[in-house]
Amino acid sequence: MTRPTPDDDHFRARLLTFQRELLAVSSTDLEAAQSVELDQTAVRRVSRMDALQ
């Protein structure tokens, strides 16, 4: 087995940084992919009569 070189440590650190970034992005994507629930009380529907006035 070969001994680690300074380059190995550099690339290992970069790979670990990329891994943390990917994990953060994937957790954000999971939150964004969840269903959105419509609050009917917050949305006012306009009837045809209201639209004509």
Secondary structure, 3 states (H helix, E strand, C coil): CCCCCHHHHHHHHHHHHHHHHHHHHHHHHHHHCCCCCCCCCCCCCCCHHHHHC
